[in-house]
Amino acid sequence: MFGKLLIVAMLAALAVGFAARSSHGAGPERTYVVHPTDTLWSIAARSYAGDPRQGVWEIEQRNHLATDTLRPGQKLVLPG
């Protein structure tokens, strides 16, 4: 019983830590208009310090993107 409780507590701590990390940005959200050659990766690499994979994930989550296909002129909210 104690082992299961310990595992649940550790998973909860990890979830809270991850949520806190992803919700604390470097600034306010901003709107970005997609250009013809843009990809999620290129936008994340230009817009976020550190690992672009985290930026791609945050852009996908914030904009409720089901695929990584972008359209020129599409507006994306970039988390701060």
C-alpha positions as CSV (number, residue, x, y, z in Angstrom):
1,M,0.0,0.0,0.0
2,F,2.8,2.4,0.9
3,G,4.6,1.7,-2.3
4,K,1.5,2.6,-4.4
5,L,1.0,5.8,-2.4
6,L,4.6,6.7,-3.0
7,I,4.4,6.1,-6.7
8,V,1.2,8.2,-6.9
9,A,2.8,11.0,-5.0
10,M,5.9,11.0,-7.2
11,L,3.8,11.1,-10.4
12,A,1.8,14.0,-9.0
13,A,5.0,15.9,-8.2
14,L,6.3,15.3,-11.7
15,A,3.0,16.5,-13.2
16,V,3.0,19.6,-11.1
17,G,6.6,20.4,-12.0
18,F,6.0,19.9,-15.7
19,A,2.9,22.1,-15.7
20,A,4.8,24.8,-13.8
21,R,7.7,24.7,-16.2
22,S,5.6,24.9,-19.4
23,S,3.3,27.6,-18.1
24,H,6.1,30.0,-17.0
25,G,7.3,31.8,-20.1
26,A,9.8,34.5,-20.7
27,G,7.1,37.1,-21.4
28,P,3.5,37.7,-22.7
29,E,1.9,35.6,-25.4
30,R,2.2,37.0,-28.9
31,T,0.5,36.4,-32.2
32,Y,2.6,35.1,-35.1
33,V,1.4,35.0,-38.8
34,V,2.7,32.0,-40.6
35,H,4.9,32.6,-43.7
36,P,5.0,30.2,-46.7
37,T,8.3,28.5,-45.7
38,D,7.5,28.3,-41.9
39,T,7.3,25.0,-40.0
40,L,6.5,24.5,-36.3
41,W,10.1,23.6,-35.8
42,S,11.5,26.7,-37.4
43,I,9.0,28.9,-35.5
44,A,9.9,27.2,-32.2
45,A,13.7,27.4,-32.9
46,R,13.4,31.2,-33.5
47,S,11.0,31.9,-30.7
48,Y,12.2,29.8,-27.8
49,A,15.5,29.5,-26.0
50,G,16.5,25.9,-25.4
51,D,15.1,22.8,-26.9
52,P,12.8,23.5,-29.9
53,R,10.9,20.4,-29.1
54,Q,9.4,22.0,-26.0
55,G,8.5,25.1,-28.1
56,V,6.8,22.9,-30.7
57,W,4.8,21.1,-28.0
58,E,3.8,24.4,-26.4
59,I,2.7,25.9,-29.8
60,E,0.7,22.8,-30.6
61,Q,-1.0,22.8,-27.2
62,R,-1.8,26.5,-27.1
63,N,-3.3,26.5,-30.6
64,H,-5.0,23.1,-30.3
65,L,-3.2,21.9,-33.4
66,A,-4.1,18.3,-34.5
67,T,-1.4,18.2,-37.1
68,D,1.9,19.9,-37.8
69,T,0.6,21.3,-41.1
70,L,0.6,25.1,-41.2
71,R,-1.0,27.4,-43.8
72,P,0.5,30.8,-44.9
73,G,-1.4,33.5,-43.2
74,Q,-2.5,31.3,-40.4
75,K,-2.3,33.0,-37.0
76,L,-0.6,31.2,-34.1
77,V,-0.5,32.3,-30.5
78,L,3.1,31.8,-29.2
79,P,3.2,31.3,-25.4
80,G,5.5,33.7,-23.6
